Amino acid sequence: MQPQDSLPALLEKLRSFREKRDWRQFHTPKNLAMSISIEAAELMEHFQWLTPDESETYIHQDTGRQEVAEELADILMYCFHLADIMGLDVEKTVLDKMEKNEKRFPVDRVYGKFK
């Protein structure tokens, strides 16, 4: 799959991977939510004892960048699987939430306020 492939094609590839291994039986909302949290904890381990500046350096080094990318991929895959079993349209879900956040955090009220 090339980066220019669409989100629906990516989701179909994830479904196919899961189905070929008969893993759907394990993809319950509880298991997927727990897996997202576990993978997020694994992501945090990479930064646990680093200063903010060290964390910036780490993600720009080949090893750090690769390790963080792999943890992010795990998190995203579990998120996509959870959205899939819920029957959510991922793009619509994200856009709806962004619209809600636009109202919740209007630029004129928040820009430059958190420095």
C-alpha positions as CSV (number, residue, x, y, z in Angstrom):
1,M,0.0,0.0,0.0
2,Q,1.4,3.4,-0.9
3,P,0.9,6.5,1.2
4,Q,-1.4,8.1,-1.3
5,D,-3.9,5.2,-0.9
6,S,-7.2,6.2,0.7
7,L,-8.3,5.7,4.3
8,P,-11.0,3.2,3.1
9,A,-8.3,1.1,1.5
10,L,-6.2,1.2,4.7
11,L,-9.2,0.1,6.7
12,E,-9.9,-2.7,4.3
13,K,-6.3,-3.9,4.6
14,L,-6.6,-3.9,8.4
15,R,-9.9,-5.8,8.2
16,S,-8.4,-8.4,5.8
17,F,-5.3,-8.8,8.0
18,R,-7.6,-9.4,11.0
19,E,-10.0,-11.8,9.3
20,K,-7.2,-13.9,7.7
21,R,-6.0,-14.6,11.3
22,D,-9.5,-15.1,12.8
23,W,-8.7,-12.3,15.3
24,R,-12.1,-10.6,15.1
25,Q,-13.2,-12.9,18.0
26,F,-10.7,-11.1,20.2
27,H,-11.6,-7.6,19.0
28,T,-14.2,-6.7,21.6
29,P,-14.7,-3.1,22.6
30,K,-13.1,-3.9,26.0
31,N,-10.1,-5.7,24.5
32,L,-9.5,-3.0,21.9
33,A,-9.8,-0.1,24.5
34,M,-7.4,-1.9,26.8
35,S,-5.0,-2.5,23.9
36,I,-5.0,1.2,23.0
37,S,-4.1,2.1,26.5
38,I,-1.4,-0.5,26.7
39,E,0.2,0.7,23.5
40,A,-0.1,4.3,24.7
41,A,1.8,3.3,27.8
42,E,4.5,1.7,25.6
43,L,4.7,5.0,23.7
44,M,5.1,6.9,26.9
45,E,8.0,4.7,28.0
46,H,10.1,6.1,25.2
47,F,9.8,9.6,26.8
48,Q,9.5,8.7,30.5
49,W,12.7,10.1,31.8
50,L,13.6,12.6,29.0
51,T,13.4,16.3,29.3
52,P,11.2,18.1,26.8
53,D,14.4,19.0,24.8
54,E,15.7,15.4,24.9
55,S,12.3,14.2,23.7
56,E,12.5,16.5,20.7
57,T,16.0,15.2,19.9
58,Y,14.9,11.6,20.4
59,I,12.1,11.7,17.7
60,H,14.5,13.1,15.2
61,Q,17.1,10.3,15.6
62,D,16.6,7.3,13.4
63,T,16.1,4.8,16.2
64,G,13.8,6.9,18.3
65,R,11.8,8.0,15.3
66,Q,11.3,4.4,14.2
67,E,10.3,3.1,17.6
68,V,7.8,6.0,18.2
69,A,6.4,5.5,14.7
70,E,5.8,1.8,15.5
71,E,4.1,2.5,18.8
72,L,1.9,5.1,17.0
73,A,1.0,2.6,14.3
74,D,-0.1,0.1,17.0
75,I,-2.3,2.7,18.7
76,L,-3.8,3.8,15.4
77,M,-4.5,0.3,14.3
78,Y,-6.3,-0.5,17.5
79,C,-8.3,2.7,17.2
80,F,-9.3,1.9,13.6
81,H,-10.3,-1.6,14.7
82,L,-12.5,-0.2,17.5
83,A,-14.1,2.3,15.2
84,D,-14.7,-0.5,12.6
85,I,-16.5,-2.8,15.0
86,M,-18.6,0.2,16.2
87,G,-19.5,1.0,12.6
88,L,-18.0,4.4,12.8
89,D,-17.0,6.4,9.8
90,V,-13.5,7.4,11.0
91,E,-13.3,10.5,8.8
92,K,-16.7,11.8,9.8
93,T,-16.0,11.0,13.5
94,V,-12.8,13.0,13.5
95,L,-14.3,15.9,11.5
96,D,-17.3,16.1,13.8
97,K,-15.1,16.2,16.8
98,M,-12.9,18.9,15.2
99,E,-16.1,21.0,14.6
100,K,-17.0,20.6,18.3
101,N,-13.5,21.6,19.3
102,E,-13.7,24.7,17.0
103,K,-16.7,25.8,19.1
104,R,-15.2,24.8,22.4
105,F,-11.8,26.5,21.7
106,P,-12.4,29.5,19.5
107,V,-9.1,31.0,18.2
108,D,-9.9,34.5,19.5
109,R,-10.2,33.1,23.1
110,V,-7.3,30.6,23.2
111,Y,-4.6,31.8,20.8
112,G,-1.5,32.7,22.8
113,K,-3.2,32.0,26.2
114,F,-1.3,28.9,27.1
115,K,2.3,30.1,27.0
